[in-house]
Amino acid sequence: MYYYLSLEIKWVLNPKYVENENVKNIDSRKNQLYIVAGLYGRGRVNSFIYNRFSIDYSERIVERETVNNGVNNFLFGGKLAIG
């Protein structure tokens, strides 16, 4: 299980506005040129997998398995988009 943190910023280069009750808001229904930049990060909280299954002789069996190989403690990345 990971905890997740993201930060994203969107710049509208040619904003088109709609006015509602004397307040100007960006009109999301019209085509506009924008740039999006973002940073993302994750950190591992725990590394347990619980397997639950049953067989003919038992109602339920629970196995706990620790996953360490091939799992990163920290993941991070970025995003850049033009639309």
N, C-alpha and C positions, 0 to 999 in steps of 0.2 A: 504494500500500500504506500502511495506517495501523497505528500501534501503538495499543492499546486498553487503557484503565484504567477499572475500575468499582469502586464502593463502595456496598454495599447493607446496610441495617439493617432487621430485622424485629422488631416488638414484638407479643407475644401479650398481649391484654388480659384474657382469661379463660382462663388455662392449665389444661389437664387433664393430669394426670401419670399415668404408668405406672411401676411400680417393678420393677426388674430387678436382682437381687443387691444389695439395699439401696441402690441408686442411683436417684433419681427423675429421669426424663427426660420431656420433653413428648411426649404421645401424638399423633402426626401423623395417626392414623386417625379421630380424633373432630373434629367441627365446633368451630372456635374462631374468635373474632373477633381479627383482627390488622391492623396497619398496617405498610406497607412504604414506606421512603423510600430513594432511591438517587440517586447522582450518576454521570455517565458522561462520559468525555472521550476524544478521539482526536486524534492528531497525525500529519501526513503524513510518511512516511519517504522515499518516492520517487514520481515521477510518470511512470514509463515503462510503456508497453504494448508487449509483444512480439507481433508477428503472424508466425506460421509457416505457410507454405503451399508447395505444390509445383506445378509446371507440367510440360508434356510434355518440355521440354528440360533441366530441372534437377531434381535430387533434392529439394532443400529450399532455400527462400529465407526469410531472417529479416529482418524490418523492425523497427526500434525507433522508437517514436513517443513524443514528450513531450506530456503533457497538462497544460496550465496553465490554460486558460480554463474557468471554471465549477467548479473544484475548490478547496475550502477547505483552508487549511493546518491549521486547528484546528476541531474540532467538539466541542460539549459540550451536555449536557442533564441533565434530572432526571426522576425517576419518583416518583409517589405513588400508592399502591394501598391499598384497604380490602377485606378479604375475610373 
